[in-house]
């Protein structure tokens, strides 16, 4: 049997007319159609019947994140046959909460946001993750740097009660919970072990704060530090490689998470602009040109790193803004 669709529509093939030779053959033709997939969902053509797909991420100083995810939104809109909107939220944590409340369907989080989302697997499903080349993936780490005179971890432990610490943000990975865990492993609580704790809002700003003498110790992404190699600062600690966070999908009847995952895995062959935009928005993606399946089991092992990092502590900020 051949099923002749009049034109692509936004409804399932089951609602379309299959032109048959005779009414007597309708029953077996219907069975055959089911077996051949004629009644499977098809790509819609009209965007008037489905609400827009909301593709979202979090804002970051100096990065046009809305522009970075626009190609992703356009790609998903084209394959899904529906319109798409881009939204920005204030932080990775705010992004996750927006997904849980139905304000976003697809999200590009950081690692911290992804690990937060794993608390609600029935609501938020993991999607593929950019495949970062291994050499670049190995370079994405956190560092703790200090001004001259604090040249060892022993000196840091000894002087910490008199030192000002600056980090990037509570829900940053390389400038937040990863170095916070490193400090705790040294016996130092970021919130109570130093004279003060401030959050700069970006990696570049955290580095500027300690360079300017407004703080004594900074925690930030290693690539930001390594590019400038500022004088008068020494690296006291460097983390292991930090994996990127996979994308997230809100589990809902009108958000086809499984199909979206497939579309992402095919995007390198379908629309290179998708990954180009993400690279522009997230330096940690390096030269990634495609998605791969996420190692969710491995990432779940990192969830404990969030617990007790700097959560629940007041998020004071320095006056210096990011460039």
C-alpha distance (Angstrom), angle and dihedral (degrees) to the residues before:
residue distance angle dihedral
X1 . . .
X2 3.77 . .
X3 3.79 119.6 .
X4 3.81 112.0 -148.2
X5 3.80 111.9 -158.3
X6 3.80 111.9 -156.3
X7 3.83 93.6 -143.5
X8 3.79 132.8 -28.7
X9 3.78 110.9 -82.3
X10 3.76 137.7 179.5
X11 3.78 93.4 -111.0
X12 3.74 128.2 84.1
X13 3.77 120.7 -85.0
X14 3.81 87.2 -113.6
X15 3.79 89.4 71.9
X16 3.78 93.2 49.9
X17 3.78 121.5 90.3
X18 3.79 116.5 -107.0
X19 3.78 106.8 -157.0
X20 3.82 108.2 -130.4
X21 3.77 131.6 -170.7
X22 3.81 95.6 -127.5
X23 3.79 139.7 0.0
X24 3.79 89.6 -122.5
X25 3.79 90.8 66.9
X26 3.80 94.4 47.9
X27 3.80 96.9 101.1
X28 3.77 99.2 52.9
X29 3.79 91.7 38.8
X30 3.80 89.4 55.6
X31 3.80 91.1 51.2
X32 3.80 90.6 48.7
X33 3.78 90.9 48.4
X34 3.77 91.0 53.5
X35 3.80 91.2 50.8
X36 3.79 92.2 48.6
X37 3.78 93.2 50.1
X38 3.79 96.6 -110.8
X39 3.79 88.5 136.5
X40 3.79 95.7 50.7
X41 3.79 118.3 111.7
X42 3.78 112.1 -83.0
X43 3.72 131.9 -155.9
X44 3.79 108.1 -83.4
X45 3.78 123.0 -129.7
X46 3.78 102.6 -164.7
X47 3.78 120.5 64.8
X48 3.78 95.5 -164.1
X49 3.80 98.8 90.1
X50 3.80 101.7 51.7
X51 3.76 125.9 58.7
X52 3.82 116.5 -116.2
X53 3.79 117.5 -80.6
X54 3.81 107.7 -117.9
X55 3.81 112.8 -138.0
X56 3.79 111.6 -172.4
X57 3.76 146.8 172.4
X58 3.80 139.0 164.3
X59 3.80 128.5 -85.9
X60 3.79 121.7 -108.9
X61 3.82 128.9 -174.7
X62 3.78 113.7 -101.2
X63 3.80 94.9 10.3
X64 3.80 124.7 96.8
X65 3.76 95.3 -141.8
X66 3.81 93.6 171.1
X67 3.80 89.6 59.8
X68 3.80 90.0 43.6
X69 3.81 94.1 60.2
X70 3.81 97.5 36.1
X71 3.84 93.5 90.9
X72 3.80 88.9 50.8
X73 3.79 90.6 51.2
X74 3.81 91.5 47.6
X75 3.80 91.7 49.2
X76 3.81 94.1 50.3
X77 3.80 90.6 44.9
X78 3.79 91.7 52.9
X79 3.81 95.2 48.7
X80 3.79 93.6 40.3
X81 3.78 94.9 47.5
X82 3.78 93.0 -129.9
X83 3.76 137.6 97.5
X84 3.80 121.4 -94.7
X85 3.78 134.3 -153.6
X86 3.79 129.6 -156.3
X87 3.80 120.5 -137.8
X88 3.79 133.6 -178.7
X89 3.79 126.1 -152.5
X90 3.77 128.9 -163.6
X91 3.80 99.0 -110.2
X92 3.81 143.2 -3.8
X93 3.80 89.3 -96.7
X94 3.81 91.7 51.2
X95 3.82 88.4 49.5
X96 3.80 92.2 55.3
X97 3.80 91.8 47.4
X98 3.80 89.8 49.8
X99 3.80 90.1 54.7
X100 3.77 91.7 49.3
X101 3.80 91.0 51.6
X102 3.82 92.7 48.7
X103 3.81 96.5 -107.2
X104 3.83 93.6 119.8
X105 3.80 133.7 31.1
X106 3.81 105.3 -172.8
X107 3.79 121.9 28.6
X108 3.78 139.1 -171.7
X109 3.83 102.0 -152.3
X110 3.76 132.0 171.6
X111 3.79 120.4 -113.5
X112 3.79 92.8 -88.4
X113 3.80 91.5 52.9
X114 3.79 92.0 48.5
X115 3.79 92.8 50.2
X116 3.80 90.2 48.6
X117 3.79 89.5 52.6
X118 3.80 90.8 55.6
X119 3.80 87.8 74.7
X120 3.82 87.5 72.8
X121 3.83 106.3 40.1
X122 3.78 91.6 156.9
X123 3.82 89.4 61.1
X124 3.79 104.6 31.9
X125 3.80 121.4 41.9
X126 3.81 125.8 -162.8
X127 3.79 118.7 -114.7
X128 3.82 128.6 -166.9
X129 3.80 120.8 -66.0
X130 3.82 130.9 -136.2
X131 3.79 109.9 -90.4
X132 3.79 103.3 -126.3
X133 3.84 115.1 -160.5
X134 3.80 108.7 -103.0
X135 3.81 96.2 -117.2
X136 3.79 91.5 53.6
X137 3.80 93.4 41.5
X138 3.79 88.4 56.0
X139 3.82 90.6 55.8
X140 3.80 96.4 55.1
X141 3.79 101.0 96.6
X142 3.79 141.1 129.3
X143 3.79 124.0 -108.1
X144 3.78 134.5 -164.6
X145 3.79 111.5 -148.9
X146 3.79 130.7 -176.5
X147 3.79 137.7 -170.1
X148 3.78 123.6 -101.1
X149 3.78 113.3 -66.5
X150 3.80 93.6 42.6
X151 3.76 98.8 80.4
X152 3.81 104.0 150.2
X153 3.77 142.1 34.0
X154 3.79 89.4 -109.7
X155 3.80 89.1 56.8
X156 3.79 89.9 47.8
X157 3.80 92.4 52.6
X158 3.79 91.7 46.2
X159 3.81 96.6 47.0
X160 3.81 100.1 34.0
X161 3.84 96.6 103.7
X162 3.82 88.0 61.2
X163 3.81 97.4 41.9
X164 3.80 132.0 92.1
X165 3.81 113.9 -133.7
X166 3.81 123.7 -157.3
X167 3.80 124.1 -168.6
X168 3.81 132.6 174.5
X169 3.80 101.9 -115.2
X170 3.77 142.8 -43.4
X171 3.79 92.2 -106.2
X172 3.78 96.1 41.9
X173 3.80 116.0 110.4
X174 3.81 104.8 -152.1
X175 3.80 92.5 25.8
X176 3.78 98.1 37.0
X177 3.77 133.8 22.0
X178 3.83 97.6 15.3
X179 3.84 96.2 57.3
X180 3.81 89.2 35.9
X181 3.78 88.3 60.1
X182 3.81 89.3 46.3
X183 3.79 90.9 54.1
X184 3.78 91.6 48.9
X185 3.79 89.6 51.8
X186 3.82 85.8 57.3
X187 3.80 90.7 51.6
X188 3.82 94.9 -102.9
X189 3.78 123.1 122.6
X190 3.82 109.0 -151.5
X191 3.80 92.8 -144.6
X192 3.81 100.2 43.5
X193 3.80 106.6 17.8
X194 3.82 96.9 68.6
X195 3.78 134.2 58.7
X196 3.80 88.9 -112.7
X197 3.79 141.3 -6.6
X198 3.79 123.4 -150.1
X199 3.81 134.8 172.5
X200 3.79 118.0 -137.2
X201 3.81 98.5 -166.3
X202 3.82 97.1 -127.5
X203 3.79 138.9 37.9
X204 3.80 93.8 -114.7
X205 3.78 90.9 50.3
X206 3.82 92.5 50.1
X207 3.79 89.9 53.3
X208 3.81 92.0 47.7
X209 3.79 91.5 51.3
X210 3.80 94.0 56.9
X211 3.82 92.3 40.3
X212 3.80 89.2 54.5
X213 3.80 91.7 52.1
X214 3.80 93.9 -113.1
X215 3.81 89.7 119.8
X216 3.79 135.4 20.8
X217 3.80 101.9 -146.9
X218 3.80 131.1 32.2
X219 3.81 134.8 -170.1
X220 3.80 116.8 -157.5
X221 3.80 146.2 129.3
X222 3.78 113.0 -54.4
X223 3.80 94.9 -134.0
X224 3.81 91.7 59.0
X225 3.80 90.6 51.9
X226 3.79 95.6 41.0
X227 3.80 93.6 52.7
X228 3.80 92.9 59.3
X229 3.83 103.5 27.4
X230 3.82 91.5 -161.6
X231 3.77 117.4 -148.0
X232 3.77 118.3 -114.7
X233 3.80 94.2 31.7
X234 3.79 128.0 99.2
X235 3.80 130.7 -164.7
X236 3.80 110.7 -119.0
X237 3.79 99.7 173.8
X238 3.80 138.7 11.1
X239 3.79 124.6 -166.9
X240 3.77 128.6 -137.9
X241 3.81 118.3 -95.8
X242 3.80 114.1 -59.1
X243 3.82 115.6 -141.6
X244 3.79 119.8 -136.5
X245 3.78 119.4 -109.8
X246 3.82 117.4 -106.2
X247 3.78 120.4 -124.3
X248 3.79 118.9 -94.2
X249 3.80 133.8 -133.3
X250 3.79 126.1 -159.7
X251 3.79 109.8 -128.3
X252 3.80 106.6 -124.7
X253 3.80 137.9 134.6
X254 3.80 92.0 -107.8
X255 3.83 97.2 43.7
X256 3.83 109.3 77.5
X257 3.80 98.1 -154.1
X258 3.82 96.1 173.9
X259 3.79 92.9 51.3
X260 3.80 91.7 45.0
X261 3.81 89.0 53.3
X262 3.81 89.1 53.8
X263 3.80 91.5 47.8
X264 3.79 91.0 52.7
X265 3.80 91.8 51.0
X266 3.80 88.7 53.2
X267 3.80 97.0 42.6
X268 3.82 96.0 97.1
X269 3.79 88.5 64.7
X270 3.79 96.1 37.1
X271 3.81 105.5 40.7
X272 3.82 122.3 1.5
X273 3.81 89.9 -172.6
X274 3.82 89.5 75.4
X275 3.79 94.2 68.0
X276 3.81 93.4 33.5
X277 3.79 88.9 60.7
X278 3.79 92.8 48.3
X279 3.81 91.2 50.0
X280 3.80 89.5 53.8
X281 3.78 91.2 52.1
X282 3.82 99.5 41.7
X283 3.82 118.5 38.1
X284 3.81 89.4 -169.7
X285 3.82 88.3 70.8
X286 3.80 87.9 69.3
X287 3.80 112.5 -177.9
X288 3.81 95.2 -20.0
X289 3.79 110.1 155.4
X290 3.80 100.8 176.0
X291 3.78 145.4 23.4
X292 3.79 127.7 -107.2
X293 3.78 133.6 -169.6
X294 3.80 111.6 -80.0
X295 3.80 121.4 -114.9
X296 3.78 92.1 -127.8
X297 3.81 94.5 168.1
X298 3.79 91.1 54.4
X299 3.79 92.7 46.4
X300 3.79 91.0 50.0
X301 3.79 87.3 64.0
X302 3.81 88.5 64.3
X303 3.78 95.4 55.7
X304 3.78 92.8 91.8
X305 3.81 88.0 63.5
X306 3.79 89.5 72.4
X307 3.80 93.8 54.9
X308 3.76 109.7 96.9
X309 3.82 94.9 -6.1
X310 3.79 102.1 127.5
X311 3.78 97.4 -48.6
X312 3.76 114.8 137.6
X313 3.81 93.8 22.1
X314 3.82 120.6 116.9
X315 3.78 110.6 -94.3
X316 3.80 102.7 -135.7
X317 3.78 116.4 176.9
X318 3.75 135.1 -152.2
X319 3.79 119.4 -115.9
X320 3.81 93.0 -119.5
X321 3.80 114.1 99.9
X322 3.76 125.7 -148.7
X323 3.81 117.9 -98.7
